[in-house]
């Protein structure tokens, strides 16, 4: 009789019904996917496909919403729709890369800590606890003030800030999986640490870590937007959504659309990510089982 570990069984089950997972999303989850896909496509292809007419300035300052400018214009007469689409490159792109780095590094360190001895586990945990003790906004301000606010520095800063959180979540999951019988069997038959990390522990924590990835993405978006609003994020002439709010905030009474449009873009992206997280197939199955 062939014994199938839980990780192998989960992989076989997922491979047998790839479309079933998408079908398990509720209406709100599908709406979230559509919004995320829209902003992802805007970040990737929007600036190249969008007409540059009116985006370079020279038009009416804070023009109202109309046929010529669907979202009005900003303080230099630039079309706000073009500015929001261009800003998606930095808000979505920078946040996505920083989140992948934070979750990837945190998860890797957590797997190493769970699968290795207590000395490595203790050293990693105490070292990352040191970062946790520093308030995230204060750390970001110190990094940007000391090294500048380039895109590379913003990505690095956001990744460093959120590595400890990803590590704690992944480690708590990995430690429980590491104590399972099938992991003990794998060690008994001579499998090494890398095999245990990648083949036995990692497949069984992917679902929760994807949910954590989404939440961490929201945190990074809000962190970068707040830095840009303070003038320490993406620098002109480039701009993300936080920068667009800061540039036009002085004319909120007269040019409301130029402030509301990027603010709604931030809200729509963060709400969409949360809707997708709330409708993840694994979470829905657990809730149905609990009932």
Secondary structure as the mmCIF struct_conf table of DSSP 4:
data_model
#
loop_
_struct_conf.conf_type_id
_struct_conf.id
_struct_conf.beg_label_comp_id
_struct_conf.beg_label_asym_id
_struct_conf.beg_label_seq_id
_struct_conf.end_label_comp_id
_struct_conf.end_label_asym_id
_struct_conf.end_label_seq_id
HELX_RH_AL_P HELX_RH_AL_P1 UNK A 6 UNK A 16
TURN_TY1_P TURN_TY1_P1 UNK A 17 UNK A 17
HELX_RH_AL_P HELX_RH_AL_P2 UNK A 18 UNK A 23
TURN_TY1_P TURN_TY1_P2 UNK A 24 UNK A 24
BEND BEND1 UNK A 25 UNK A 25
HELX_RH_AL_P HELX_RH_AL_P3 UNK A 27 UNK A 41
HELX_RH_PI_P HELX_RH_PI_P1 UNK A 42 UNK A 46
HELX_RH_AL_P HELX_RH_AL_P4 UNK A 47 UNK A 49
BEND BEND2 UNK A 50 UNK A 50
TURN_TY1_P TURN_TY1_P3 UNK A 53 UNK A 55
BEND BEND3 UNK A 56 UNK A 57
BEND BEND4 UNK A 59 UNK A 59
TURN_TY1_P TURN_TY1_P4 UNK A 61 UNK A 62
HELX_LH_PP_P HELX_LH_PP_P1 UNK A 63 UNK A 64
BEND BEND5 UNK A 65 UNK A 68
TURN_TY1_P TURN_TY1_P5 UNK A 70 UNK A 71
STRN STRN1 UNK A 73 UNK A 73
TURN_TY1_P TURN_TY1_P6 UNK A 75 UNK A 76
BEND BEND6 UNK A 77 UNK A 77
STRN STRN2 UNK A 79 UNK A 79
HELX_RH_AL_P HELX_RH_AL_P5 UNK A 80 UNK A 115
BEND BEND7 UNK A 116 UNK A 116
HELX_RH_AL_P HELX_RH_AL_P6 UNK A 118 UNK A 132
TURN_TY1_P TURN_TY1_P7 UNK A 133 UNK A 133
BEND BEND8 UNK A 134 UNK A 134
HELX_RH_AL_P HELX_RH_AL_P7 UNK A 136 UNK A 147
HELX_RH_AL_P HELX_RH_AL_P8 UNK A 151 UNK A 178
TURN_TY1_P TURN_TY1_P8 UNK A 179 UNK A 179
BEND BEND9 UNK A 180 UNK A 180
HELX_RH_AL_P HELX_RH_AL_P9 UNK A 181 UNK A 188
TURN_TY1_P TURN_TY1_P9 UNK A 189 UNK A 190
HELX_RH_AL_P HELX_RH_AL_P10 UNK A 193 UNK A 195
HELX_RH_PI_P HELX_RH_PI_P2 UNK A 196 UNK A 201
HELX_RH_3T_P HELX_RH_3T_P1 UNK A 202 UNK A 204
TURN_TY1_P TURN_TY1_P10 UNK A 205 UNK A 205
HELX_RH_AL_P HELX_RH_AL_P11 UNK A 206 UNK A 229
TURN_TY1_P TURN_TY1_P11 UNK A 230 UNK A 231
BEND BEND10 UNK A 233 UNK A 234
HELX_LH_PP_P HELX_LH_PP_P2 UNK A 235 UNK A 235
TURN_TY1_P TURN_TY1_P12 UNK A 236 UNK A 237
BEND BEND11 UNK A 238 UNK A 238
HELX_RH_AL_P HELX_RH_AL_P12 UNK A 241 UNK A 248
HELX_RH_3T_P HELX_RH_3T_P2 UNK A 249 UNK A 251
TURN_TY1_P TURN_TY1_P13 UNK A 252 UNK A 254
HELX_RH_AL_P HELX_RH_AL_P13 UNK A 256 UNK A 278
TURN_TY1_P TURN_TY1_P14 UNK A 279 UNK A 279
HELX_RH_AL_P HELX_RH_AL_P14 UNK A 281 UNK A 290
#
